[in-house]
Amino acid sequence: MRHPLVLEAHRQASLEAPGADDTAHRVVSALSLAGLEDEQATYAYGALHDFVTPEWYFEIGTNRGGSLEVCPGKFIAVDPQLILTNFSMKDRPEGHFFQITSDGFFDLGFLEGLGIRPELGFLDGMHRFEFLLRDFMNFEKRSAPGAIAILHDCLPFTAAMTARDWDPKKTRQWTGDVWKTLAILLKHRPDLQIDVLDAYPTGLVILRNLDAENTTLAGCYDAVVAEFLDTDIAAFGPATYFDMFQIQSSHAAIAALRTMRPRPIRLIGEPEKTCRNPASSSASRSASAGAASSPRGRKARCRAAVSANLFHGHTARQSSQP
């Protein structure tokens, strides 16, 4: 698969180059034709579900339910437009859906009323930075000790996709300006452990060392919103932004988790055979080999490969600049 190299080359010039979004459109179309499904190809946080094994998982931005499908346990899902075509309750012990905005949900006091403190949260709601910042603040305030928060879409690869309002005529991929949320957290919350992963297509940010008692962001919220509201990524500087953090390999992070857990961890879309017991029968191995050579097996391998190192090489590229 050569598409990671294509996308890396595209990303290096995409924030300034004219016609970049047309290139992005062609690349995404090619990936779709290769059998890659957005809902299944991207989320490295599937590994975190297995690593953290939360009693309660919390999600903002459920929509069709592809991300929620990874959760094996109890959950709370929030989205003003629930569709859930990619989700099945199966044998999950308990789940609560709220078709409401995230601000509206937190105002309900549902978590406090039931004494629920989530250990893992995926925040992928409205793609405007002030919304994501509030979502993180509200989640952290109600989170359990040792909780992990995951932010989506903080690694844009075109300027058009960072617009505060989505124009599908200009770009198919839309991250909004939530990249600003990462910049704000890096500046105002140095106490957080922040890991930025290269998960396809627009990255994941893993936040640890959360503190439910911390009021730093609440105290400066109005000021930072005013500071960043009218700033676009061209004015802020793509190089300035990407120099604020190191981009890590999702595959390396998952490999590290695997060394810490006796039970294998499988990324969404990763071939199931990687999670089989090494002592499986020869018949099972033969069946796996047959599946790998089939169109379905090739599609699974594509899904597993697509998150590899899309932003890898950024640091090396910049370090060579004068």
Buried (B, 14 or more C-beta within 10 A) or exposed (E): BEBBEBBBEBBBEBBEEEEBBEBBBEBBEEBEEBBBBBBBBBBBBBBBBBBBBBBBBBBBBBBBBBBBBBBBBBBBBBBBEBEBEBBEEEEBEEBBBBEBBBBEBBEEEBBEEEEBBBBBBBBBBBBBBBBBBBBBBBBBBBBBEEBBBBBBBBBBBBBBBBBBEBEEEBBBBBBBBBBBBBBBBBEBBEEBEBBBBBBBBBBBBBBEEBBEEBEEBEEBBEEBBEEBEEEEBEEBEBEEBBEEBEBBBBBBBBEEBBEEEEEBBBBBBBBEBBEBEEEEEEEEEEEBEEBBEEEEBBBBBBBBBBBBBBBBBBBEEEEEEE
